[in-house]
Amino acid sequence: MRDALGCTKQLQIETIAFPGIGTGVGGLSLKEAARTMVSEIRKHVDGGTSLNQTVLIGFTKNLTCEFEKAIGEIIR
């Protein structure tokens, strides 16, 4: 994810989407994955970015809820 976010600067990408990385074969809990992903996005944005929109894709209701919680705790 860090590499993909880093490429957005280099390529001046304005929109990117990520599924719940690590929640399948990687074995991360939905909460851990969501918090880690949102934290990395926050760091990237704080460091300056060309991104206008980042989409987090929750393929399940539970993952969507964890993304929403993480955003509420980390971003807002």
Secondary structure, DSSP 8 states (H G I E B T S, - for coil): -HHHHHHHHHHT--EEEEE-TTSSTT---HHHHHHHHHHHHHHHHHT--S-SEEEEE-SSHHHHHHHHHHHHHHT-
